[in-house]
Structures are given as C-alpha cells and as structure tokens.
Amino acid sequence: MPIRRLIWVCLIGLAAPLLAQETLTVQAPRIVLRGVPFDITVAAGGDSAVVTAQGATLAHGGVTADGSSALINDVVLPLRGQLTLSVDLDGRTGSVTVYSLPAFVSILPPLMAIALAMLTRQVILSLFSGVWLGAILTLGGSLNPVTGFLRTADTYMMRALTDTSHMSIVLFTMILGGMVGVLSRSGGTQGIVRAMARRANTRRMGQLGTWFLGIMIFFDDYSNALLVGNTMRPFTDKLKISREKLAYLVDSTSAPIASIALASTWIGFELGLINSSYQSLGISHSAYETFWFAIPYSFYSFMALMMVVLIAVSGRDYGPMLKAERRAIVEGKVLRDGAKPLQDKELAGLLPPEGVEGHWLSAILPIATMVAVLAIGLYVSGTSALGAGQFQFRDIIGAADSFVVLIWASASGAAVAGIVAVVSRVLSVGETVDAFLVGFRAMLLGVMILTLARGLQLVATDLNTAGYIFHITADILDPRFLPALTFVIAAAISFSTGTSFGTMAILIPVVIPLAYHMPGAGGIDSPILLGSVGAILSGAIFGDHCSPISDTTVLSSIATGADHIDHVRTQLPYGLTIAGVTLTVGYMPAGFGMNPWLGNLLALLILAGIIWKFGRRPD
C-alpha cells in the first residue's frame, strides 16, 4: 500500500470516533432552583435522555421531540452552586452550565418590595430594592451588591424600557395625561362636574356613577382605569370622596370586568391559552365554550364588582378606608397630609383661564373619540390579523393588537381635545401645547413606578418565582379541592409578581391537563375543570387588583391622583375579604359540584352581612 494511502487510512480511522460523537447544543435557564423542576432544550431530535451533574443522574419527566429539537421536561436538580449538566440524548452528548440556588430565595425580591412598600410608603425605593435584590441573586455565587446595582440599571430597567408592550402602555399613559391636561385647562372636566352635579349630588350617587362608567368601559382594563379615574376625579373631589376610595372604585371595575367580558382585549389571550392546552391533550373542544361556562366560576371578579355596589349603597366602610373617608368628610381632605399622589401638582392646579366656564361637550367629544377609535381600531386590527373569512366579533377582538390600538385611541383623543380647545377659542395654540406638556409631564412619576414594577416582574421570571410557588403548593391531589387550591396558587403568584397575564400563562397549561387527567375529576365539562379555569382567571385578578406592583393598580393611582401606597393599604382589606368569602362558599363547594350561581349568591349575601356588621358610616 502506498505510504500516502496508508496515512489517509490511519487519519480516517482516528477521526471516525470523533465524527460519530456529535456534540449537542444544549440550553437551560442560567439560574435554577434546587428541587424545582425546569426544562432543558436540545437542538436535536431524540427519544431518551440521561442528564447528569457531578456524576449523579438527575430525574426528569421525559423527552418531547419534534424532529429538529427535543425538550427534556421537569428536570430536578438536588444540588446547589455552579454545576455543569451533561446531557446524553440517544448517544449524542452535550453540556450546559447552570447555577442552582436554594428555592426559597426566589420569593425574596417581591416579598421585600411589598413589605418595604407597606412599611415605608416609599414605593419607588421599595420597588428598586426588590429589583436590586433580585439582580444580586441572579448573579449566582458572587452575590455582589455593586454588580447587582449595575445589573438593575443595564439589564432589568433596559429590558423593561425595550419591552414593546410595556412602552405601549407608557406612551398611552403619557399621551392620555397630555389630553387630560388640555381638558382641564380648557374647562372640559369642570363642565362634566357641573353637568353631573345637577343629577348626582350625593356621595352615594357619585360612587355608583363611577362604578357604572367603569362597567360601560368593559373592553379594556387600561382604558377603563385611565378614562374613569381622570373623568371622575374632579367630580368626586367636590363630593368629598377620598382619593383612596376613588382609586378603589376604579381599580375594582377595570380588570374584573375586562376579564369576564365576552368581547375584550383579554379574551384572545385567555382563549389562546385554553386552546393550546386542548391541543396538547389531543382533544377537539371549543375554547370559547369552556371560557363561557367558566364565567360563573369567576367568583372573585363578580364579587369585586358587587362589593363596590354594596359599599356605595350602604354608605359604610371599614378598616383604613373608613379612616380615609372620615378625613375627607370631616376635614375636607381628599388626600392625607403628606400624601404623594401619582400626579404632578401642576396638573392638579391646571385651571381654565379666568372667566371661562368650559362646556361638558369639550371633554365628552375627546373621550367619545377615544372610545370610538379604540372600538374601531380593535375591529380593524383584528380583521387584519385574521385575514379573509367570516369571523365572530369575539374572535376579531381577541386577535387585535390592543397595545397599538390604545396608542391610536389616546393620540386621537388628544388631537380632538386640542382642536376643540382652539376652535372654541378657549385656548390659543400655544396654550394648548403648554397644557398638553403639563399633563404629559404629570405622568412621569407613575411611569417610573410602572417601569420598576415591570423590572420586578422580569426578576421574578428569571428566578422562577411562580414555578416555586406552584411547586410547593401542588401536592394536594384530591380533585375536589383543585378549584380552591388553584385559586390560592393563582392569587399568590399574581400578588407576588403583579402580572395577571403571566399568572394565566403559567397555570392554564398546567391545571387544565391536570384536571382533565386526574382520576375522578369528571372530564372536559366537569365542574372541577370549569371551576379550576374560573379559579385561574379570578385568582389572577386578585393580584391584578391588590398587588402594589400590578400595572392596573399603579394606573388606578395615576388616573385618580392617589397616593399609591395609601391606595393599596385601603383596598387590600376589601380584596382579602372578597378572596376569603369566595374561597369558602365559591371555590371549595365548586369542586363538590355546587351550582356556581348559588355560590355567587351566597358570597353576595355574606359580603352584605360583613359590611352591615363591621362597616360604619364615615359621617
């Protein structure tokens, strides 16, 4: 054999084992929690996998493959520290480095933020501290506070500010603030106050009017909070309704009504999650049908809406809200001394020129324009997304890009407000621009809080806070207790993370298969599955309603000009009362087959009794 051929044969022989041993590309979360399941993604197909760390084989829930990639489900790592995970997928190997933390630390950032906010009433400092602690924990072993501080700014704040949906909310909020500035300066809001005062000149009617307006704007929670709060604030101030009460009224009719409305910006997200769960189960069932029949099980959402009516009609309050209402009535102070409302004082004092009495139409026209553009925009955006074909209205609304449409609506409303002010000769062009800029600037404090809250949500995602909460509470397997357990878990996740959509995205793909496969649960149309779906939606609303880091809670404080911590402190006892009652007479009996409408009736009667027994008239 020629020497050259011999050399090639030897080289090929030596290289063959190396070529046969394919190196896999493996991805896993950089931070994992000890004992809490996580997933590993491999850029190759396969059926069986072995995962090891420091020579020990790790337990996992199996492999899901689609031909080009594989997902190793529910890997459990019992070790701590920086570890290299070795993955063997059908004889091919790869590795990835992770850092394993004690599981309990994942709840420390939101707990710190919430505790500090309650104790110090310094919401910006509290939120920043929570994000800072989370950034330190995500560093892994170094736990360097200086590096954590830098990561808070260059990672979490930057991610929040480059999040398209978050920035859409920010832009919508600031443009709407500019519109409110023009309405205030042109006298439009004062015109609404005078018009309403002729028909509703009592505290009871003022509260019921706020509730009714909130019900009417059912299609989007952000629009609801900002429109109702800004419109009703001058009116309720005149009736000596505290800003804390107004913020509660607004917060209680924004997300709760949007979550159960048959056509809203929420429904597409909810139906998408339900439908994905059905597809993963390999069953053909209408997601909308499940949503429809799960609505009666949304006990918390219904009772949050009805609690407002009970309090307004009875004229009674309890807890910190009673103290705030007595202050407003007796001392005439809608805000406590030292309060820090989430609106600039310059906006609060933005009055029309001397001798000008604005007409209510100058405010109604921009608001009506905004509502009309929002409705039309949702339709146009939804039909564009769905393409050609015949679709029902609920499908169109669900497919719309609500964040973009919100910007269309606020910009249109602001433009009409400016045109009306100039054409009616109440303001000059320069005065209109100045008024818009005052309103725009007035939203900066709220936007800062909104951004920090988003940063804390990102920290909670990186630390798998929701996964830990679900992991430690998922050991109760009796199907009859599943709706109640689901509600508690959803409430805890949403309160800790401040995100209702995130809570639904986490729990629906887990709970629906669990309720479907659990022995004795009863199948796809059973009260256990429907009750569990309703429990997820309502439990997510609890956090959206009560958490100090929730976007709609912050927006309610912004729109009403309330001190954010005062709003949370006065509202939380009401939210906890509703949660306790609905858990007891709603979700617990639902698992045993009780009619959900009977549960709603019992909850309503018990809440009425609590208000009558413990509530007092502020006057």
N, C-alpha and C positions, 0 to 999 in steps of 0.2 A: 504494500500500500504506500503510495507516495506520501512523503512527510507532511505536505500541506493538507492533504485529505485527513490524515491522522490527527492533525492539530484541530481541524474543524470538528471532527467527530468527538474529540475529548471536550472541546468547549461546549458543544451542544449537550453532551451528556451532563456536564457540570451545571449548565443553565436550566436544564429541563425541570428539576425540582423547584427551582426558584420561580420559573414562569408558571408552573402549575399552582403555586401557592399565591392565590390572588389576595391582594391587600384591600380590605373593605374600607369604605368611607363611613364612619360612624358618627352620629350626632346625638347628644344628650344635653339636658339642662346643665348649665355650668354649676348651679347651686341646687343640691338635692337635700331632702330632709331624711334623717335616719329613720327607717321603719315605715316611711310614707311612700306608697307606690309611685313610680314615674315611668315614662316611656323612653325607649331608645329607638332611633330611626337609622336604618342601614340602607345605603344606596345600592341595593341588590336584592333580587328575589330569593326566597328560601322558605323552607317549611319548619325546620327545627333549629333552635339556637341554644347555646350554652354561654352564660355570662359569668365571668369570674372576677374577683377582686382579691388581691393578695393571696391567691391560691384557693380561695373559698368560692364555691359555686353559689350563685345568687338565685333565689326563687323568682319566677316571673309567671305571668298569666298566659303565655303562649305567643305565637307569632301570627300576625296578619300581614299577608303579602298581596301585592297587585301586579307582580311580574317584574317591575323595574325597581321596586323598593319594598322594604319589609319593616314592620313596626313590631318591636318586642314590647308587649304590653305589661304594665304593672310590675316592673322590676322593683324588688325590695332590697335596699342596701342597709344592713345592720351595723355598719361600721361608721366611724367619724373621721374627719380630716380629709386631706387631699389624697385621692385614690385614682389609680388607673384601672379602668374597666376593660377587660379583654373579652371580645365577642367572637364566638365561633359559630358561623352560620353555614350549615351544610358543608363543613370542611374548609371554608374560607374564613380568614381571621382579620380582625381589625381592633382598634382600641380607641378609647376616648378618656380624657381626664376630667374628673368632676371633683367638687368639694362638698362633703357631706356635713351638714350642720345638725345639732340637736333639734328635733322637730318643733319644740315649743317656742323657739326663738322667732318663728315666722309670724306669730301674732303680736310680738312686742311693738313693732312700729305703729300699727293702727291703735293699739291699746295706749301707747304713750301719747299719741296725738289726741285721742279722745279724752284721756284723763287730764292732760295739761289744759286742754280747751275748757273743760268743765271747772277746773280749779283756778286757773289764772284769767280766764276770759280773754286771753290774747290768742286769737285764732291763727294769725299769721305765724307767730312764734311757735305755736303748738304744732301746726302742720309742718313747718320747716323742720322742727325737731324730729317728728316722725319720719320724714323723708331722709333726714341725715342719719338717723339710727339705722334705717333700712339700707341705705347706701353703704354704711360701715359693715353691716352683716353680709352684704353681697360680695364684699371683697374676699371673703373666705377666712383664711387663717391670720392675715395680717391685722385685721381689726384696727386699722389706723384711722383715727378721727380726722386728721388733716386730709388724707386722701379721700375719706368719706365725704368731707365737706366739698372738696373739688368735684367728686362724682355727683353730688347732689346738683351742682350747677351745670356741669358739662354733659351729664348723661340724662338725669331724670327731668330736670327743667327743660333741657333741649328736646328730649323726646316728647314732653308734653306740648311744647310750643311748635313742634313739627308734626303733631298729630292732626290730620286734616279735619276729622270730626270735631276735635276739641277747638281748633281755631275757627271752625264754622260757628260754634256756639259763642266764642269770644267776639267774633265780628258781628254776629247777630245781636248780641247783648249791647255792644257799644253803639251800633247804629241805632238800635231802639232807644238807648239812652239819649242820643242826639235828637231823635224825634220827640221824646218827652220834653227835652229842653225847649224845643220850638213850641210845642203845645202849651207849656207852662208860660213862656214869655208872651205868646200871642193871646193868652187868656182862655184858651180852649178848655183846659182842665177845670178852671174855675167856673166856666159855663156849664159843664157837666154837673158840678157840685150844686150849682143853683137850681138846675133842672130837676135833679134827683131830690133835692131838699124839699121841693114842693109836694113830692109824692111819698117820700120815705124820710121822715124827720125824727125817727126814734133809733136807738141803738139796736133794737131787735130787727127793724127793717133794714138797717144798714148792714148787719151781719148776714141776713137772709139774701139781700141783694148781691152781696159779694159771692155768696155760695151759688146763687142762680147764674150769675155771669160765669163763674168757674165751670158750671155744668154745661153751659152753652158752648164754651170753647173746649170741646171734648177731644178734638182730633190731634192735639199735640201738647205735651206737658210743658215744654219750654215756652211756647207761645202763651199758654194758659197762665203760667206764673208771672211772666213779664207784663202781659197785657192787663190782666186783672189787678195785679199789685199796683202798677203805675196809674191805672184809671181810678181805682177806688181810694187810693191813699189820701188825697185832699178831702174827699167826702167823709171818710171815717175819722180823720183828724178833727173835723168840725163836730162830729158826734161824740167826741171824747172816747173813741175806741182805741185802745193802746196799740202801738205798732206790733207788739208781741202777738196780740190777738189777730190783727190783720194778717201777719205773716203765717199764723196757724191756719186761718181761713183759706188763704191762697194755697199753702202747701197741701192742705187736705183735699183740694179739689183739682190738683194738677195731674200728678202721676196716677192717683187712684182711678180717676175717670178715664184717663187715656188707656190704662191697662186693660179695662174691661169693655171699652167701646168696640162696636162691631166694625168700625172703619176708623182707623187712626194710624199714626206713624209708628205705633208699637206693633201692630198686628202682623205686619210682614215678618218682623224679627221673630215673634213668637211662633208663627206658623212654620217658618223655615226650620226652627229647631225641632218642633214636633214632627214635621215631615221627615227630617233627616233621621230621627230616631226610628221611625217606622221603616224607612228604607234599610237601616242597619239590621232591623229584625226580619227583613224579607217579607213584610206583610203589606198589603194594599188596603189602606184605610184613609179616609179624609181627615187631614189635619184640622181643617176648619170645623168639621163636625165635633172633633174632640175639644177644640177650643170653645165651641158653642156650648156644649154640655158641661164643660168645666167651669163656666162663668158662675153658676150658683154656688160653687165651692170657693169662690174668691171672697171668703168671709171678711177678711181684713179690709179689702178695698171697699166693699159695700158699707161696712161699719165706720170706716174713716169718713166716708161721705155723710152718713146718717148722724154721726156724733156731732157734726157741725150744726145740723138742724136742731138736734136735741138741746145743745147748749144755747143756741140763738133763741129758740122758742121759750125755754125755761128761764133764760136770763141768769143762769147760775154758772159758777166756775169753781174750781178747787185747785189746790197746790199753788205753785208760783204764778200761774195765770191769774188767779184770784187777786193776788197782791198787785200784779201789774194793772189789772182793770180798776182796782180801788184807787191806785195812784192816778190813773187817767181821769177818773170821775171826780175824785175829791180835790186833787191838786191841779187838775187840768194839764198834766204832763203825759203826753203820749209816749215819751221816751224817759227812762230813768235818768237821774243826774249822773253824768259820767259815761253815758252810753256812747258807743261808737257805731252809728248807723252805717250801713254799707252804701251810702251815697254821700257825695260831697255836699257840704253845707251851702256851697254856692248854688247848687241845683235847687235845694230846698227853698232858698230865698229868691228864686228866679220868678219875679212877678211881672205882670204886663205893665206897659207904660202908664203913667198916671192919667186918669180919666178914661181909660179904655176898659170896657167890660166885654170880654170875649164871649162869643156865642158858642153854645154846645156843639153846633154843627162843625165848627172849625177843628174840633177834636174827634167827633164821630166820623167825619169823612176820611181822615188818615187811618183811623183804626179799622173802619169798614174796608178801606182799600187793602190794608194789610191782610185782613181775614180773607177777602176775596182772592187776592193774589196767592195766598197760601193754599186755598182750596183748589183754585185753577192750576196752580203750579204742581201740586201733588198729582192732579189728574194727568197733566201733560208729561211730567217726569215719569209717572207710572206707565202710561201707554207707550212712551218711547222705549222704556226698558223691556216691556213685554213684547213689543213688535206687533206684527199683523195678527188679527184674530179677534174673536169675541170674548171679552173678559167681564167678570162681575166687578162692581165698584170696589168691593173689599180687596180684590186681587190687585187692582190698579193702585190703590192707596198703599198697599203693602209693598209694592215693587218700587215706589217712588224714592228718590234720593232726598229725604226730608231735610238734611243739613243744607243742601244747596237751595232748596225751596225756601227755607227760613231766611236765608240771606236775601233772596228775591223779595220776599214779603216785607222785611224790615226796610230795605232800601226804597221800595215803592211807597211805603207808609211815610218815611221821612221826606221823600220828594214831594208827596202831596201836601204834607204839613207845611213845608216851606212855600209851596206855590200858593196855598190858601192864605198864609200869613202875608205874603207880598201882594197878592191880587186884592185882598180886602183892605190893604193899606194900613194894617195894624203895625207891621214891621217893615223896615226897609230891607233891601237885600243884604246889606252889611250886618244889620241887627239879627237877621235870620241866621246868617252864618255863625255869628258870635254865639247865639243861643244854642245852635246845634253843637258847637265845640264845647260849650259848658256842659251840656248833657253827656257828650262823648267822654269828657274827662272825668265826669262823676262816676263812671263805671270802672275806673282803673283799680280801685281797692277790691271790688268784687271780682274783677278779672284776675287779680293777683291771687286771691284766695282760691278761685276756681282752678287756676294753674297748679297751685301747690296741692290741691286735693287730687288733681289728675296725676301729679307726681307720686303721691302716696299710693294711689291705685296701681301705678306701674311697679312700685316697690313690692306691693302685696302680690302682684302677679309673678315677679321674679323670685320671690321667696315662697311661692306656692301656698300662701296663707289659706286660700279657700280649700285647697286639697287637704291640708292638715285638719281643718275644721270638719270637713266631711269624713275624713279617715277616723277621727276619734269618736264620731257620733254614729257610725254606720254599723254598729254591732247588734242592734235590735232587729231581729229578723221576723217577728210576728207581723204578718201583712196587715192586720187590723190596726196596728199602730203606725203604719207607714205614712199616712197623710199628716198625722200630728208630728212625727219625727221629721218629716220633710219640711214642714213649716218652721220648726225650731232651727233646723240647719240653714234653711234659706234666710231666715231672719238674722241669724248670727253672721253669715257670710256677707249679706248686704250691708248690715250695720258696720261691720269691721272694714269692709272695702269701699263702701259708699257707692257701689255700682249695682243697679238693678239688672241691667242687660248682662253684665258679667256673671251675676248670680244665676240668671236663667240659662246662660250659655254653659255654665258648669254643671248644673243639676239636671236639666231636662234630658240630655243624652245618657245620664246615669240612672235617673229614677224611673223613666218610662220602661226601659228594658227590665229593670229590677221588678217593677210592679207587674209587668207582663209575664215574666217567667216564674215569679215567686209562687210556690205551691199554696193554693187556697185563695189567691188574690182575685180570681174571677175573670181574667181576660181583659180584652181591649175596651169594653164598655162598662166595666165594673166600677162601683163607687170608689174602690180603692185606687184604681188608676186615675179616674177623673178627679177624685179628691186630692191625689198627690200632685197632679198638674195644677189644680187650683191653688194648692198649698205653695207650690214654687212661685207662681205669679204673685200671690199675696205676700208671701214671705219676702220676696224681692222688693215689694212695695214698702214693707215695714222699714227696711234700711234706707230706701229712697226717701221715705217720709221723715225719718227721725235722725239719721246719722248726720253729725256735723260736717262730714266730708262728702256728703252727697251733693251732686250738682244741682238738683232741683231744690234742695234745702238752701243752698247758697243763693240760687237765683231768687227764691222767695224772699230772702233777706234783702237782696239787692233791690228787687222791684218794690218792696214795701218800705224801704229805708229803715229797716230794723237793725238793732244790734244783733249780730249773728248768734253769739253765744246765748244772749237772752232769748232769742227765738227758739233755740234748741232746748234750753232749760225749761221753758214754759210749755213747750209742745210735748216733750218726752213723756211726762206722766200720762197725758191723754193717749199717746201711742201705745205705751205699755199696758194701759187699762184695756184698750181695744184688743191688743195681742193676747192678753191673758184670757179675756172673755171668749174670743173666737177660738182659741186653742181648746178651751174647756167644753164649750157647747157646740162648737163647729167641727174642728178637725178631729178631735177624739171620737165623737159619735159617728162621724162620716165613715171612718174605717169599719164601723159595725153596721153600716147600711142605712143610717138615719137619713130621711129626706133632707137635702141641703136647705130648702126653703124654710123648713121648720127650724133648722139651726140658725138661719139668719133672723127669723122672728124671735127666737129665744134670746139671741145675742142683743137684739134691739131692745127687748124688754128689760134685760139685765142692765144694759148701759143706761137706760132711762132711770131705773131704780138707783143705780150708783150715783148718777147726777143729782137725783132728788134727795138721796140720803146724805151724801158728802158735799154736795155743791152748796154754795152760798151766793146770794145776790151781792154783787160788788157795791151797790149803792145802799 
